[in-house]
Amino acid sequence: MTNYRIKKYNGLKVCYLNELDGGGTSFGQDYLSFIPRMSKKKFGRAYEWCAGPGFIGFSLLANGFCDSLCVSDVHLPAINALKETVKINGLENKVSIYHSDSLDSIPDNEKWDLVVGNPPHYKKDPTLKNLSDDNIRIVLDKDLDIHKRFFSNVKKHLNEEGVILLQENWHRVALDEFKEMLVEYNIEFKFSSPFSNKFFYLCAARSNNQIKLLKPPSWSTKYTEHSFKGKLKKLAKKILQRN
Ligand SMILES: C[S@@+](CC[C@H](N)C(=O)[O-])C[C@H]1O[C@@H](n2cnc3c(N)ncnc32)[C@H](O)[C@@H]1O
């Protein structure tokens, strides 16, 4: 029997091993303060992609952000930890677990209102020596293949008003690269927002979805194309008046 460590979120006990933690116990918990800046509503079903032990998903469930949860990961020890968490908390009716490479083994009838995730962030082999297999699996998404397969399939699982909100690392992959991927798979980029000196949220959804940051920071609106065009118009007016 595996001797799991336990992390408690609002009374819900999450089983894990140190080598399964890819940041979900630390920056992964930022979702709890960020989501209310985007939406005040409770989501129906949430999905945590690349879940590991599900620190993010279970914490959202425990804190009332969603009614039910779907989690998946490619790594069998993570799946076993997820199963143990469901068992000790009696969550069989609320949580579904899939052993899946990206979204490849998620059944078509899984539909989500909110998709969260802290996926591997390196698109090239890390240059550090002596990394363990666990380290590599946690950080490496070679050529962004896992992300590409995610974005190419996620739409069929998104409910009409479904929102994708991923934690990404801007030191590793530029936002524009994700934006190009979204265009390719016909998902609309909604906004990005940094939340530390390394990470940012990438928000995407169907084009009819009006999701946005409720109170965007002033710097993010100051430099939008819209205000830039406005400034150009004002400047042109001034010049015309002068002449
Ligand atoms: C950065 S860790 C995040 C783990 C956990 N969500 C957390 O926040 O601590 C990335 C996770 O992606 C999983 N992963 C790596 N490659 C994957 C793949 N091809 N499909 C699904 N999950 C994958 C790893 O097993 C690992 O659990």
The ligand as a Gaussian input file, in Angstrom:
#p B3LYP/6-31G(d) Opt

LIG

0 1
 C        3.645000      20.680000     -14.151000
 S        3.017000      19.067000     -13.680000
 C        1.515000      19.541000     -12.880000
 C        1.007000      18.513000     -11.925000
 C       -0.156000      19.025000     -11.049000
 N       -1.264000      19.444000     -11.882000
 C        0.320000      20.191000     -10.228000
 O       -0.108000      21.325000     -10.499000
 O        1.135000      19.966000      -9.329000
 C        2.528000      18.420000     -15.233000
 C        1.705000      17.154000     -15.196000
 O        1.461000      16.783000     -16.549000
 C        1.480000      15.382000     -16.649000
 N        1.766000      15.019000     -18.030000
 C        2.964000      15.016000     -18.660000
 N        2.816000      14.612000     -19.916000
 C        1.489000      14.356000     -20.098000
 C        0.720000      13.894000     -21.182000
 N        1.279000      13.599000     -22.346000
 N       -0.619000      13.776000     -21.010000
 C       -1.191000      14.052000     -19.823000
 N       -0.513000      14.467000     -18.743000
 C        0.819000      14.627000     -18.889000
 C        2.552000      14.960000     -15.686000
 O        2.420000      13.602000     -15.322000
 C        2.323000      15.938000     -14.541000
 O        1.453000      15.394000     -13.603000

